Amino acid sequence: MTTAHIDTFAHDHLPPREQWPDLVFDRPELQFPAQLNCAAELLDRQLALGNGDRMCVRAPGGPHWTYADLHEQANRVAAVLVHEMGLVPGNRVLLDAPNTPMLAACWFAVLKAGGIAVTAMPLLRAKELTQIVDKARITHALCDSRLAGQLGPAVAACPTLEQVRYFHTDADDGLEALMARHDGRFDTVATAADDVCLIAFTSGTTGVPKATVHFHRDVMAICHCFPTHILRPEPDDVFIGSPPLAFTFGLGGLLLFPMAVGASAVLLEQAGPIQLLGAIDMFDATVLFTAPTSYRVLARHSAELRDSTLRKCVSAGEPLPPATRVQWRVATGLELIDGIGATEMLHIFISADEAHARPGATGLPVPGYEARVVDDNGKPVGPGVIGLLAVRGPTGCRYLADERQTVYVRDGWNYTGDAYSMDDDGYFHHQARADDMIVSAGYNIAAPEVENALAGHGAVADCAVIGVPDEDRGQIVKAYVVLHAQIEATERLVEELQDFVKQTVAPYKYPRAIAFVDALPRTPTGKLQRFRLRESVAAHNDSAPTP
Ligand code: 3UK
């Protein structure tokens, strides 16, 4: 099957074939036809199966769309893209909006029309949007009208971006008005399984954002791995969660996975713990996708959660501290499903279901994926030895025109940048991001291990640990601690915390320096940005950077 793309920009800027990871499809559910459009599989197919009247996507203030409704809306948007905005297959379309049913409709519209969806993280500024538009050479944009203030200047700065329409508006030239001129019919473009369908930018803990390229086949592959083997959702499940659809954790968990089984999703514009709590109750949500920090806060509301309809809760994005797993179980009676995923891999590749969860371990390779821990030369190390995580499976890293391809992919394996160890039973234990390993007086210390120890102290609300340069020891462990309200930051407390850590982990790992701060720097996806703390140390500025 040849490509359906007329605009071949994305294809032309894939890394050379020899720099791709090995792609492994050695399971029956991972056999895909040469012609495949994932929007047809996830959306059109549900109508063909007779599920048109089933609920599909909802939001608190409405709308509530069935599969037939979403199909119709997506078709109308696709018609606008093709007939009024001149989209040809292969064009990149920027989607800029918080999680809403309309964003879901636009996402499917782009893919149905054979375009490539590039969803922007919410609240990106004009400068960041400009970087994305330039990198992916974006030609079209569909944007929530409430975000026009940031997209406007980016459009002015980006000559390639010629066609922009705003939605959530009743303006005469707004998307809704244009959609009304088309009927709900649109023939989904017959793309090749390996035509590019989305470009996702990494949430970037460091450096210039990287653009990861994924095919129609990749989207279907992730639907047949983690959900099929670990999550096992059912058609009556109601998915809910916090990650934006721009983050592939959210795209999978809140759109692709529910739709792959004919279930429904609740899309929240604001998905802080309090809003989540309210919406779980309002919609009788059963499957929750969010990050460890959010579970930690939610767990304090055990009264509201005790009788909730939740039955499956997925944690990803950051390491899950064993204490958080316990807090969640106490609050809800549910065992968390931890899973490590990456934008480069599209979704989760190591995980364990409720019955197989082990505190402190991420889990086992998800069926379809292989994982191993290797030394600096790529040689597998034995159980108990800390090394680099290398994975491969049906999805893998292909950066758009980026020299860093050969850093992530070596010898056909994807190197996620995480330090891991494997135990005798084959469970994978996350240690730290490889950059967050601290070497102090010859000892290797994983920042999260010290953080987990500190987090067990009742005064600590949040904390981050880094290595700071030290003449004698090379580096020393330094902790940035956010205290619970009403607790006073004293010298006495510093000593108490240090002693506390020494009692939980080997004494050489205790934080020799502790600074109390009001908040920690995090990415929009909730990841701790330890590098920003390191930068503030390098700049001889001991206060934490403003989040
Ligand atoms: C870290 C974890 C320990 C790890 C993601 C699920 O997080 C996602 O993608 P990103 O590209 O970041 C990838 C990196 O995040 N990480 C993620 N999950 C875990 N570390 N335990 C975990 N459970 O350093 C990894 O390399 O932002 C997660 C699905 C899709 C995703 N894109």
Residues whose N, C-alpha, C, O or C-beta is under 5 A from the ligand:
A	BS01	3UK	S203 T248 F249 S315 A316 G317 E318 P319 L320 D338 G339 I340 G341 A342 T343 E344 L346 H347 I348 T416 D418 H430
